[in-house]
Amino acid sequence: MPPLDTAFNRRHFLRTATGSLGLLLSQRGLSAAQTPATDPPAGPPLNVGVIGLGAWGREILAALGRSPSARVAAICDSYQPFLKRAAATLPKSSAAADWRRLIESPDVEAIVVATPTHMHREIVLAALQAGKHVYCEAPLAASIEDARAIARAAAAASGLVFQGGLQGRSNALYVHVHEFVKSNVLGNVALINAQWGRKDSWRRAAPTPEREAAINWRLAPGSAGLIGEVGIHQLDFMSLYLERRPTAIAGMGAIATWRDGRKTPDTVIALVEFGAVRATFRATLASSFGGAYTVFQGSDGSLLMKENRGWMIKEADSELLGWEVYARKESVHDETGIAMVADATKLLEAGKEPGTEGPLEPEQPPLVLAFESFARSIRQKTPSACGPADAYAATVAALKANEAVLANSRIELRPSDFAYDLEAKS
């Protein structure tokens, strides 16, 4: 028999150990993750109308442009320069300053809502009432009352697909690694550390005071704040992998750098309790050092997760699974990390070695995959990657975290707090 360190036998070992699914040994009861389907759903591309063409709206247009499952049929923004700029790149799409025109258009099947958060409710409810599928950016709303109204309407809209804009739930890497986590490869998760950092004031200049106030909505009183607008994605990521909701959140914040009259903290810290698991989230607009990442620390191993890369670091006394001997190793914080490769199954089927002969990052970014998933759910009449229940629960957690930050307090949460179908409590 040839030596086991040959490329052929590495591939043979991985295939034999896990069958056609990929990378994990059956002796531990594991199965490799199936990454989100990449083939476009049957039927014509989905005709999408995008409402809100600011910085994130332009990212959405770019992502839809890369999606074979959707086409931008119409665009909308009340600010003429934004609308004109987008229209110049999409000459075949209709353009309107009034979002009602998109909702009324028979040529638009689905609406993407990328307006300022406090404007979501009116647009989403009108779109659902008009029989349009809806992709609503996260958080759903700037208040729990508005978020509850959106979730209730979405759940009651029979035959329509609603997807919250938590694109981590469509991220090929996150989906892949989630299967490892569900198999208990980390052991007992005890601690989670997450951070997000960017050097950015969030303040934007505008030609008039009215426009300046409108474009700087994230800095206005009543906004979801840094933890609500940004932290929601990592808070939801924690809930997804732990398969539980927060039980308490303590927070604090400060205006550490951008002393320009704003009331919204530019630096926040939250301690989030998930039962016995403790999690920290830190975010700042003062520094880009470290970027964004989430670390799950368990008794058998830890995960360091970024948006497009992931590593597992095993504890010295954890069980040897077998497959990790052949996995790609990289140095991670003075430790040896096992590279988690999202498209491993596909690479093996192509006769390649994950992490060696193929790309280390998913072929498509999470936002593109989110819209592919949205279109697939509509065409195949299947639940979306982030339905009203999950989108609402994530919004509640984020808004409660922001409330704790602003009050420098601790807030306890009950399971009923995450149920949109219960009556609001006094």
Secondary structure as GFF3:
##gff-version 3
##sequence-region A 1 426
A	DSSP	alpha_helix	7	18	.	.	.	ID=ss1
A	DSSP	three_ten_helix	19	21	.	.	.	ID=ss2
A	DSSP	three_ten_helix	26	28	.	.	.	ID=ss3
A	DSSP	beta_strand	46	51	.	.	.	ID=ss4
A	DSSP	alpha_helix	55	65	.	.	.	ID=ss5
A	DSSP	beta_strand	70	76	.	.	.	ID=ss6
A	DSSP	alpha_helix	80	89	.	.	.	ID=ss7
A	DSSP	beta_strand	94	96	.	.	.	ID=ss8
A	DSSP	alpha_helix	99	104	.	.	.	ID=ss9
A	DSSP	beta_strand	110	113	.	.	.	ID=ss10
A	DSSP	three_ten_helix	117	119	.	.	.	ID=ss11
A	DSSP	alpha_helix	120	129	.	.	.	ID=ss12
A	DSSP	beta_strand	133	137	.	.	.	ID=ss13
A	DSSP	alpha_helix	144	156	.	.	.	ID=ss14
A	DSSP	beta_strand	162	165	.	.	.	ID=ss15
A	DSSP	three_ten_helix	167	170	.	.	.	ID=ss16
A	DSSP	alpha_helix	172	182	.	.	.	ID=ss17
A	DSSP	beta_strand	189	197	.	.	.	ID=ss18
A	DSSP	alpha_helix	209	215	.	.	.	ID=ss19
A	DSSP	three_ten_helix	217	219	.	.	.	ID=ss20
A	DSSP	alpha_helix	225	229	.	.	.	ID=ss21
A	DSSP	alpha_helix	231	242	.	.	.	ID=ss22
A	DSSP	beta_strand	248	254	.	.	.	ID=ss23
A	DSSP	beta_strand	267	274	.	.	.	ID=ss24
A	DSSP	beta_strand	277	284	.	.	.	ID=ss25
A	DSSP	beta_strand	293	298	.	.	.	ID=ss26
A	DSSP	beta_strand	301	305	.	.	.	ID=ss27
A	DSSP	beta_strand	310	314	.	.	.	ID=ss28
A	DSSP	three_ten_helix	323	326	.	.	.	ID=ss29
A	DSSP	beta_strand	329	332	.	.	.	ID=ss30
A	DSSP	beta_strand	335	339	.	.	.	ID=ss31
A	DSSP	alpha_helix	344	349	.	.	.	ID=ss32
A	DSSP	alpha_helix	366	380	.	.	.	ID=ss33
A	DSSP	alpha_helix	388	407	.	.	.	ID=ss34
A	DSSP	beta_strand	410	412	.	.	.	ID=ss35
A	DSSP	three_ten_helix	415	418	.	.	.	ID=ss36
###
